[in-house]
Amino acid sequence: MADINSAFEAIEQKGFLDIDIDPTIDLFAEIEKLKKEKNAIILAHYYQEPDIQDVADYIGDSLGLAQYAEKTEADIIVFAGVHFMAETAKILNPSKKVLLPDLNAGCSLSDSAPPPLFKLFKDKHPDHKVITYINCSAGIKALSDIICTSSNSQKIVESLPADQPIIFAPDKNLGAYINKQTGRNMVLWNGACMVHEIFSLEKITRLKIRHPQAKVIAHPECEEAILNVADYIGSTTGLLKFTKQDPANTFIVATETGILHQMQKASPDKTFIPAPPDNSCACNDCPHMKLNTLEKLYLCLKYEAPEIVMDEDLRLAARKPIDEMLKISAHYGL
């Protein structure tokens, strides 16, 4: 009992799991055992490290994860992603225990939209509907009319009348891309994802010269200059699907590197090159996503902590725009 108490104390004080693990145990086998014992599932985003993806029950992008979380019959949901994703699972499953391996796994895009400031911004546009990208806090969701993901954002926007004024938040790059695709003039909140804003057009151009047959594929959270040179623009799931179906053998991938694991598994004979960032590092990993590790996942499941806890009034307010998104997505078969 003392070990368990000290474990919980470490979780509460440090916000992450800093507990020694027997180096001889098979973490994959132990995690599978705990899942069966506790009727638990592991949901993982494509940006998680390969080991976590390989032990997950479902791997997906934000839309797929939200849809799966809504219908699960598990008693415990372990969300291998970032905080807003675990929050979304809790919003959809108030009676279930939702766990996040590391509470410090935040999101630069979510952090760029503090709810008090966003409310002031919203109040200045009282006739506007608020469409908010799912990469935001529960507080921002509660101020929204409809949530969207990169997979369904264009359809969500097009579901509203053409003359309906819209605020789009928090990602200005995704919002600008949708404006361009739809001919809308949405008011954009000035937020962005640190990973998707870091790509270097100059370095991608050099890569393209060295690999002239390669196709550049990009997530719409990237800046316009990167999107302008992309052969395909799509959500994380869309990028994965494109690489499976397109006859090209080499792809320069402008999104978080975690997706390359699934791309390589699906197309082992193809080559996937991470688009280089505009810094001295050779990687473009999300530091928040990569805070989760297989060790933390095991401890999270073993001790059933850290747990996502939410005020019920906030949860109910945040659920309404998510339900609206799921309804529109179902209508369009997304």
C-alpha positions as CSV (number, residue, x, y, z in Angstrom):
1,M,0.0,0.0,0.0
2,A,2.9,2.4,0.8
3,D,4.2,2.0,-2.8
4,I,0.8,2.8,-4.3
5,N,0.4,5.8,-2.0
6,S,3.9,7.1,-3.0
7,A,3.0,6.6,-6.6
8,F,-0.1,8.6,-6.4
9,E,1.8,11.3,-4.5
10,A,4.4,11.5,-7.2
11,I,1.6,11.8,-9.8
12,E,-0.2,14.6,-8.0
13,Q,2.9,16.6,-7.1
14,K,4.9,16.3,-10.4
15,G,2.1,15.9,-12.9
16,F,3.9,13.0,-14.6
17,L,4.8,9.5,-13.7
18,D,8.3,9.4,-12.3
19,I,8.3,6.0,-10.8
20,D,10.9,3.2,-11.1
21,I,9.9,0.2,-13.3
22,D,11.4,-3.2,-13.2
23,P,13.5,-3.2,-16.3
24,T,13.0,-6.9,-16.9
25,I,9.2,-6.8,-17.3
26,D,7.6,-7.1,-20.7
27,L,5.7,-3.8,-20.9
28,F,3.7,-4.9,-24.0
29,A,2.5,-8.1,-22.2
30,E,1.8,-6.2,-18.9
31,I,-0.3,-3.6,-20.7
32,E,-2.3,-6.2,-22.5
33,K,-2.9,-8.0,-19.2
34,L,-4.0,-4.8,-17.4
35,K,-6.4,-3.9,-20.3
36,K,-8.2,-7.2,-19.9
37,E,-8.3,-7.0,-16.1
38,K,-9.7,-3.5,-16.1
39,N,-11.8,-3.5,-19.2
40,A,-9.7,-0.7,-20.5
41,I,-8.9,0.5,-24.0
42,I,-6.0,2.6,-25.3
43,L,-6.7,5.3,-27.9
44,A,-3.6,6.7,-29.6
45,H,-3.1,9.6,-31.9
46,Y,-1.0,9.1,-35.0
47,Y,1.7,11.4,-33.6
48,Q,2.5,9.0,-30.7
49,E,5.7,7.1,-30.6
50,P,5.7,3.8,-32.5
51,D,5.6,1.6,-29.4
52,I,2.4,3.3,-28.2
53,Q,0.8,3.0,-31.6
54,D,1.6,-0.7,-31.7
55,V,-0.1,-1.4,-28.3
56,A,-3.1,0.8,-28.9
57,D,-6.6,-0.5,-29.6
58,Y,-7.4,2.3,-32.0
59,I,-5.1,4.8,-33.8
60,G,-6.5,7.8,-35.5
61,D,-6.7,11.5,-36.0
62,S,-8.8,13.8,-33.9
63,L,-12.1,13.0,-35.7
64,G,-11.6,9.3,-35.6
65,L,-10.6,9.4,-31.9
66,A,-13.6,11.4,-30.9
67,Q,-15.9,9.1,-32.8
68,Y,-14.3,6.0,-31.3
69,A,-14.4,7.5,-27.8
70,E,-18.1,8.2,-28.1
71,K,-19.0,4.6,-28.8
72,T,-16.6,2.6,-26.6
73,E,-18.0,0.3,-24.0
74,A,-14.8,0.1,-22.0
75,D,-14.8,1.2,-18.3
76,I,-11.4,3.0,-18.6
77,I,-10.1,5.0,-21.5
78,V,-6.4,5.6,-21.6
79,F,-5.8,8.5,-24.0
80,A,-2.3,8.4,-25.6
81,G,-2.3,11.9,-27.0
82,V,-2.5,15.4,-25.5
83,H,-4.7,17.0,-22.9
84,F,-7.5,18.4,-25.1
85,M,-8.0,15.0,-26.6
86,A,-8.4,13.3,-23.2
87,E,-10.7,16.1,-22.3
88,T,-12.8,15.4,-25.4
89,A,-13.1,11.8,-24.4
90,K,-14.3,12.8,-20.9
91,I,-16.8,15.2,-22.4
92,L,-18.3,12.3,-24.4
93,N,-18.0,9.8,-21.6
94,P,-18.8,11.3,-18.2
95,S,-19.3,8.0,-16.5
96,K,-16.0,6.5,-17.6
97,K,-12.6,7.0,-16.2
98,V,-10.4,8.8,-18.7
99,L,-6.6,8.7,-18.1
100,L,-3.8,10.6,-19.7
101,P,-0.2,9.2,-19.2
102,D,1.3,12.6,-18.7
103,L,-0.7,15.7,-17.6
104,N,2.0,17.9,-19.1
105,A,1.1,16.7,-22.6
106,G,-0.4,20.0,-23.7
107,C,-0.8,21.6,-27.1
108,S,0.7,24.9,-28.4
109,L,-2.3,25.5,-30.5
110,S,-4.7,25.0,-27.7
111,D,-2.6,27.2,-25.4
112,S,-2.8,30.0,-28.1
113,A,-6.5,30.5,-27.3
114,P,-7.1,31.4,-23.6
115,P,-10.9,31.2,-22.9
116,P,-11.2,34.7,-21.2
117,L,-9.5,36.4,-24.2
118,F,-11.5,34.4,-26.7
119,K,-14.8,35.3,-25.0
120,L,-13.9,39.0,-25.4
121,F,-13.1,38.4,-29.1
122,K,-16.4,36.5,-29.6
123,D,-18.4,39.3,-27.9
124,K,-17.1,41.8,-30.5
125,H,-18.7,39.7,-33.2
126,P,-22.2,38.9,-31.7
127,D,-23.8,37.9,-35.1
128,H,-21.0,35.3,-35.9
129,K,-21.3,31.6,-35.5
130,V,-18.2,30.1,-33.8
131,I,-16.6,27.1,-35.5
132,T,-13.7,25.9,-33.4
133,Y,-11.0,23.4,-34.4
134,I,-11.0,20.5,-31.9
135,N,-7.4,21.3,-30.9
136,C,-8.6,23.6,-28.1
137,S,-9.5,23.4,-24.4
138,A,-12.9,22.5,-23.0
139,G,-13.3,26.2,-22.1
140,I,-13.0,27.2,-25.8
141,K,-15.3,24.4,-26.9
142,A,-18.0,25.7,-24.4
143,L,-17.9,29.0,-26.2
144,S,-18.3,27.4,-29.6
145,D,-21.3,26.6,-31.8
146,I,-19.7,23.7,-33.8
147,I,-16.4,21.9,-33.4
148,C,-14.5,20.6,-36.4
149,T,-11.4,18.6,-37.2
150,S,-9.0,18.9,-40.2
151,S,-10.9,15.9,-41.7
152,N,-14.3,17.6,-41.7
153,S,-13.6,21.3,-41.4
154,Q,-14.5,22.2,-44.9
155,K,-17.8,20.3,-44.8
156,I,-18.6,21.9,-41.4
157,V,-18.1,25.4,-42.8
158,E,-20.1,24.6,-45.9
159,S,-23.0,23.3,-43.8
160,L,-23.7,26.9,-42.8
161,P,-25.5,29.3,-45.1
162,A,-23.1,31.3,-47.3
163,D,-24.2,34.6,-45.8
164,Q,-23.6,33.4,-42.2
165,P,-20.7,35.3,-40.6
166,I,-18.2,32.9,-39.0
167,I,-15.4,33.1,-36.4
168,F,-12.9,30.3,-37.0
169,A,-10.5,29.4,-34.2
170,P,-7.9,28.8,-33.0
171,D,-5.8,27.8,-36.1
172,K,-5.3,30.7,-38.5
173,N,-3.5,28.5,-41.1
174,L,-6.3,26.0,-41.3
175,G,-8.9,28.8,-41.3
176,A,-7.1,30.6,-44.1
177,Y,-7.0,27.3,-46.1
178,I,-10.7,26.8,-45.6
179,N,-11.4,30.4,-46.6
180,K,-9.5,29.8,-49.8
181,Q,-11.2,26.5,-50.6
182,T,-14.7,27.8,-49.9
183,G,-14.6,31.4,-50.9
184,R,-15.6,32.4,-47.3
185,N,-14.3,35.3,-45.4
186,M,-14.2,33.9,-41.9
187,V,-12.8,36.0,-39.0
188,L,-9.7,34.1,-37.9
189,W,-8.3,33.8,-34.4
190,N,-4.5,34.3,-34.4
191,G,-3.4,30.9,-33.2
192,A,-1.1,28.2,-34.7
193,C,0.6,24.9,-34.1
194,M,4.3,25.1,-33.3
195,V,5.0,21.9,-35.3
196,H,3.2,22.8,-38.5
197,E,4.6,26.4,-38.6
198,I,8.2,25.2,-38.4
199,F,8.7,23.7,-41.9
200,S,11.2,25.4,-44.1
201,L,10.1,26.1,-47.7
202,E,13.8,26.4,-48.7
203,K,14.8,23.0,-47.3
204,I,11.7,21.4,-48.8
205,T,12.6,22.9,-52.2
206,R,16.1,21.4,-51.9
207,L,14.7,18.0,-51.0
208,K,12.4,18.2,-54.0
209,I,15.5,18.9,-56.2
210,R,17.2,15.8,-54.8
211,H,14.1,13.7,-55.2
212,P,12.3,15.1,-58.3
213,Q,9.8,12.2,-58.3
214,A,8.7,12.7,-54.7
215,K,5.3,14.2,-53.9
216,V,5.0,16.8,-51.2
217,I,2.0,16.1,-48.9
218,A,1.0,18.6,-46.1
219,H,-1.4,19.1,-43.3
220,P,-3.6,22.2,-43.6
221,E,-2.2,23.5,-40.4
222,C,1.0,24.4,-42.3
223,E,1.6,27.9,-43.5
224,E,0.4,28.9,-46.9
225,A,3.8,28.9,-48.5
226,I,4.2,25.2,-47.7
227,L,0.6,24.4,-48.9
228,N,1.3,26.2,-52.2
229,V,4.0,23.6,-53.1
230,A,2.1,20.6,-51.8
231,D,0.8,17.9,-54.2
232,Y,-1.8,16.9,-51.7
233,I,-3.2,18.7,-48.6
234,G,-5.2,16.7,-46.1
235,S,-5.8,15.6,-42.5
236,T,-3.5,13.1,-40.9
237,T,-5.8,10.3,-41.9
238,G,-6.1,11.8,-45.4
239,L,-2.4,11.9,-45.8
240,L,-2.1,8.3,-44.8
241,K,-4.8,7.2,-47.2
242,F,-3.2,9.2,-50.0
243,T,0.2,7.5,-49.6
244,K,-1.5,4.1,-49.7
245,Q,-3.4,4.9,-52.9
246,D,-1.1,7.1,-54.9
247,P,1.4,5.4,-57.2
248,A,4.3,7.6,-56.2
249,N,7.1,5.8,-54.4
250,T,8.6,8.7,-52.4
251,F,6.8,11.3,-50.3
252,I,8.0,14.4,-48.5
253,V,5.7,14.6,-45.5
254,A,4.9,18.0,-43.9
255,T,3.3,17.0,-40.6
256,E,4.4,15.5,-37.3
257,T,6.7,12.6,-37.8
258,G,4.7,10.1,-35.8
259,I,2.5,9.4,-38.8
260,L,5.4,8.0,-40.7
261,H,5.2,4.8,-38.7
262,Q,1.8,4.0,-40.0
263,M,2.7,5.1,-43.5
264,Q,5.7,2.8,-43.5
265,K,3.7,-0.1,-42.1
266,A,1.0,0.4,-44.8
267,S,3.5,0.8,-47.7
268,P,6.8,-0.9,-46.7
269,D,8.2,-0.5,-50.3
270,K,7.8,3.3,-50.3
271,T,10.0,6.0,-49.0
272,F,8.8,8.7,-46.6
273,I,10.9,11.7,-45.9
274,P,10.0,14.1,-43.0
275,A,9.8,17.6,-44.3
276,P,12.6,19.5,-42.6
277,P,12.0,22.3,-40.1
278,D,13.5,25.8,-40.2
279,N,15.9,25.2,-37.4
280,S,19.1,23.3,-36.6
281,C,17.2,20.2,-35.5
282,A,16.6,17.4,-38.1
283,C,13.2,16.5,-36.7
284,N,9.7,17.9,-36.5
285,D,8.3,16.1,-33.5
286,C,5.6,17.6,-31.3
287,P,7.3,17.8,-27.9
288,H,3.9,17.5,-26.1
289,M,2.9,14.3,-28.0
290,K,6.2,12.8,-27.3
291,L,5.9,13.3,-23.5
292,N,3.9,10.1,-23.5
293,T,6.0,6.9,-23.3
294,L,5.3,3.2,-23.1
295,E,6.5,3.3,-19.4
296,K,4.1,6.1,-18.5
297,L,1.3,4.4,-20.3
298,Y,1.9,1.2,-18.3
299,L,2.0,3.1,-15.0
300,C,-1.1,5.2,-15.9
301,L,-3.0,2.0,-16.5
302,K,-1.6,0.2,-13.4
303,Y,-2.4,3.1,-11.0
304,E,-5.4,4.5,-12.9
305,A,-3.9,8.0,-12.8
306,P,-3.6,10.8,-13.8
307,E,-7.4,11.1,-14.3
308,I,-9.2,13.8,-16.3
309,V,-11.7,15.4,-14.0
310,M,-14.1,18.1,-15.3
311,D,-16.8,20.4,-13.9
312,E,-20.2,19.1,-15.1
313,D,-21.5,22.4,-16.3
314,L,-18.4,22.9,-18.4
315,R,-18.7,19.4,-19.7
316,L,-22.3,19.9,-20.8
317,A,-21.5,23.2,-22.5
318,A,-18.5,21.7,-24.3
319,R,-20.5,18.7,-25.4
320,K,-23.1,20.6,-27.5
321,P,-20.7,21.8,-30.3
322,I,-19.0,18.3,-30.4
323,D,-22.4,16.6,-30.8
324,E,-23.2,19.1,-33.6
325,M,-19.9,18.1,-35.3
326,L,-20.6,14.4,-35.0
327,K,-24.1,14.9,-36.4
328,I,-22.8,16.8,-39.4
329,S,-20.0,14.4,-40.0
330,A,-22.5,11.4,-39.9
331,H,-24.7,13.2,-42.4
332,Y,-21.8,13.5,-44.8
333,G,-20.4,10.1,-44.1
334,L,-17.2,11.4,-42.7
